[in-house]
Amino acid sequence: MADLQDEPHTDYAAHSAYTADTVPAGPGSTGAGDPAAPVTGSALERAVALLSEHPVTDGHNTLVWTLRQSPYHDIDTPDSGVDTDIPRLRAGGVGAQFWSLLPHEDGTADQVLSDTLDQIDMALALMRRYPDGLCLALTADDMADARNRGRIASFLGPVPGRTLTGSLGALRAFHALGVRILAPAGAPWARDELTPFGHEVVKEMNRLGMLVDLTGCSPEVACQLAGASKASVIVSHTAAAALKPHPGNVTDEVLLALRAAQGLAMVTFDAAQTGDSLHAVADHVEHVRAVAGPDCVGLGATFGTEPGVPRPAGLTDPSGYPRLVAELLERGWSETDLALLTWGNAQRVLRDAEFTARAAQHRRPA
């Protein structure tokens, strides 16, 4: 559970836009435009109450990329053209968001770097444009403070590891700009195996307090990265390969490596990876918990897209989070384990990265 200093201020509930009435429980209800899952009213009410204290930390949202195509879109107002906006984040009980800054297309290292810097600039502009809704977060304390002030804590990253080509300068520049997560997948130093330079990248990320995101890495490289890092690692958006084979889903071998490293696997709402029902998503969450442990499971829905991405019914935008929590309550999850799933586990890995960084800075110069 959260530390005492992280207990939410009573103003958080006042700032949240959702209540039990705004997320209907009956079949065919619309909520924020998508059909609700068949859950009981009492479970949904308990879910809403739990999320008011322990909101969701979502590990992956691509809204920054989407807004590059329509930079004047107003995320203070719901719009059917994009699945993410501040009202729906609040309706779903999202208290912290990792904003993905990964490019959607391959290119040269210079092109990828330029594109990533553009996205960082856009993300920072988004924080300035919506100061009452979004708040840049650099630490776990920032995450708790934003929640207590009724803001959505916004972490920058992941950024692509393939921007690092033989030098750690870009990594340190990313950190100075506020980035706290990097994804090695696709980088030459983490493609077939973790190279000596790759080990140096991981050590420097540990020194800086940045999270290593294993999403998209082969099982072999993912296990190598988890073993090389002295801080907890994450998989920002994935599902269980044992339930549904998919290139983006993690094997039980990787989940066991995450358990050993006290890492975090964040389950996606991409129907291609999970299946097309809320029940299927809950199955993946339960499998990850069973293999990796209750301290190593989180949520990374992969919202932030335009219409057309297949989503499980009832989970088509961030307002659906209470329905998933209600489903897990009906399956017998304790509120303690649910608080870890939504908030506690993500906060723990951030604190662990910060603790590791403080220790490493005494031993390793920049």
N, C-alpha and C positions, 0 to 999 in steps of 0.2 A: 504494500500500500504506500501511498505517498508519505513523505516525511512530514513532520508536524509543521515545519516552516512553509510547506507547500500546500497546506490546506486552503481550499478556495475561499476567497472573500465572498460575502453574501451578495455583492453586486453582480457576480457572474451570472446568476440566474436571471437577474433583471435585464442584462444585456443580451441573453440568449433569446433568439426569436421563436424557438419551438416550445410547445407544451404538449401535453397528452392529446389535446384537441387538434393540433396541427398535423399530427401523423396518424391518420385513420387506421383502424385495425381490421375493418371488414373487407372481405374479398371484393375486388373491383373498385375500392376506394382509390383516390388519386393522390393524396398527399400533396407533393410538389410536381405533379404531372405524371407519375408512374404508378402502376397498380401495386397496392399493398399486399404483403404476404399474409396468409391466414394465421394470425396469431391472436391470442386472447387479449382483451382489453387490459386485464390486470397485469399480464406480463409486459405489455407495451408501456403501461404507466410506470412499472418498476424500471424498465429500461430508460425511459426519459429521466426519471429521478436519478438513476445512477450516472447518466451522462452529464447531468448538471453538476455533479461533483467530480467525476472522473471522465472528462471528455475524450473524444477520439484523437489520437495522434495518427494522422494518415501519412503513410510513407512515400506516396508517389502521386503527383498531380501534374499534368502537362499543360496547364492553362497558359503558362508564360509563352510556350511555343505557339499555341493556338491564337493568342492575342497578337502575335506578330503579323498574322494575316488580317486582323481587324483591330488595329491599335486604339481605336476610339470607342470600343465596346465598353459599356458601363456595367461593372460587376456589382454595383449596388442594387441593380434591378434584375430580376429573373428574366431570362431570354431563352427561348426554345432553341436558338442557334448554338448555344454552348451549354454544357451540362453543369458547369460550376459557376457559382456567384456567392456573394457573402450571405444573402438570405438563406440559400439552401445549405451552405456550410453551417450556419447557425442552427437551422432546422434539424440538421443531422447530429448536432452536438459535437462538431469538430472544434477542438481547442488548440490544435497544433497541426501544421501542414509542412511536409517536405515538398518544395517546389522543384520538380525535375527541370534541369537545364541541359538535357541531352539532345543533340541534333537528331533529326529523323532520317537524315540521309548521310551516306558515307562521303568523304571528301579527303583532301590532303590534310595533313596535320595543321598547316597554317589556316586552311579554311575552317576546320573544326574549331580551332582556337578562336578565330575571329567570330564565328557564329556563337560560341559559348559566351564570349565577352558581351556580345549584343544582348544575349538573353539575361545575363547578370544585370546589365544596365536596365533592361525592361522590368525585371523583377524588383529592383530597388525603386524604380519610378512608381511601380504599383503600390509599394509600401507608403511612399510619400503621398500618393493620390488618395489613398483610403486609410488615413491614420486612425480613424475610429473603428475600423474593422480589422486591419492587418498590422502586425508589429514585427519588425525584423528581430529574430532571436539568434543569439550566438552561443548560448549556454543553457543548461538545464534550469538554472535560476531564472533566466529570461523567459523560459517556457512557462514556469509557474507564475511569474509576475504578469505575463500577458494574460493568462487565464484569469487571474484574480482581478484584472482591470477590464475584463470583458472583451479582450482582443484575441485574435487568432494568431498564435505564435508562428512565425514564418521562417523556416530554415531554408537556406539556399543550397540546392544540390539534390541529387548527384550531378556532378559535371563529368565529362568523359575522360577516362584515363589516357586515351590515345593522344591527348594534347601534350603529354609529357614525353619528349623524345630525347632522352639522354641527359636531361637537366632537370633539377628540382626547382628552378626559379619560377616556372609557371605555377607549380603547386603552392609555393609560398605567396605568390601574387593572388591566387584564388583565395587563400586564407585571409589575406589582408582585405580583400573585397567583401568578406563575410561568408564565403562558402565553407560549409562544414561537412560535406559528403562528396566522395569521389568514387566512380564506378570503373574498375580496371578492365571490364570486358571489352575485347577488341584491341586493347593496347598490345604492341609487339612484346612488351615485357611480361604479359600475363596471358598469352594466347595459348600456347601448348604447355608451358610450364612457367613457374615464377622464376625469372632470371635474376642474376645478381643485382642488376639495376632495380628490378621489381622489389627485391628485398629492401633496397635503400628507400624506395618510395614508401613502402609500408612503415619503415622505421621513422621516416620524416613525418608521415601522417600521424603516427603515434606521438611524436614530439609536439606537433601542432595541435593535437586534439581533434583531428578530423576522422570521420567514420569511413571505413572501407565497406563499399556496397558490392556484394558478390553477384548481384543480378546479372544473368547472361553468361557467367563464367562456366566453363566445363566443370563437372564434378571434381576432377583431379585438381584443377587450379583453385577452385573454391576451397577445397580442403587445405591446400597449401597456404592460401591466403589466411584462412582462419587460424592455422597453426603458427604462421609467421607473426601475426599481429599480437601485441601484448595487451591491446584493448579489445573490447567486444566489437564484432563485425555484424553487419546487417545484410539482409536480402530485402530490398525496399519494396518489391512487388513480385510475388510468385505464388505458386500453389504446389500441391503434393503430386509429384510424378507417379507415386504409387497408386493414386486414384485416377489420374488422367495424364497419360504420356503427352508431353508438350515440351518443346525446346526451352521454354522459359520457366518450367517447373523444376523444383529441387527434388533430388533423390533422397531416400532415407539416409544414405551415407552422408550427404551434406547436412541433413537435419541433425544427425548424431554428432557431426563435427561442430555444428552450432551449439549443441547442448554442452559439449566439452569446453567450448570457448566462451560460454555464457553470452552467445550472440542472439540475434533476433531475426526471425523469418516473418515477413509481413504479407498477409494473404491478399491477393488481388480480387477484384470483382470483374475481371475480363472473362466473359463467358467461354471464350475459346480455351482458356486455361482451367476453368472450374466446372463448366456446365451451365445450363441456362436457368437454373432455379436458385432461390435463396437457400433452399435445403441443401443443394450441392455445395454452395459456398461454405455453409456451416459444417458440412462433412470435411472439407479441406482444413478449416480452422481446427476442428477436433483432431484430425490426423496429425497436423503439425504439433499440437499440444501433446498428443500421446507419445510422439517420437522425440521431439526436442525438449518437451517439458513445459509446464505452465509459465515459467519465467522467460521463455524464448519464443513466444508467439505474439504477433501484432497484426495490424491491418494496413494495407497499402493499396487502395482501391483502383488506382490508375484512372481517375476522372480527369477532367480538363480538356475534353475532346468535343468535337462537333458531332451532330447526329450521324449514326451509321455504325458506331462501334457496338458490337453485340454485348448486351448486359443481362445479367439474371433478372427475372421479373421481380419487382419490388426493390431493386438495387440499381436503378438506372441513373441516379445522381446522388450527391452526398446526403440528401435528406433521408435516405433509406437506412442509415446506420441504426436508428432505434429498432427497426424491424429485425435486423440481424441479432442485436443484443437480446431482444425479446425471444427469438428462436432459441438462442443458447440458454437463456433462463429456463425455457420450457424443457430443454434437454437436461436440466439439472446442474448447470454451471452455478457455482457460488458467486456471490457478488464480489468476493475477494479476488477470485480468478478473473472475473470480467474487468475489474478495475486494473489488473495487471495487463490484460489484453489491450484495453483502450488507451491507457495512460502510463501506468507504472513501469512496464517493461521498456518502453521507449525512453522514458526519463532516466531509467537505470543505465542504459547503454551510453547515453549522453554524459551522465555523471562519470561513468567508468572511463570514457575517453578523456575527460578533463583531468581525472585523477592520474591516469597514465601519463598525460602530457606534463603535469607538474613534476612527476617523478623523472621523466625522461629529460626534461630541460636541464636538470642538474648534471646529467651524464653526457648529453649529446649536443654539441654546438650546432648552430644553424649551418 
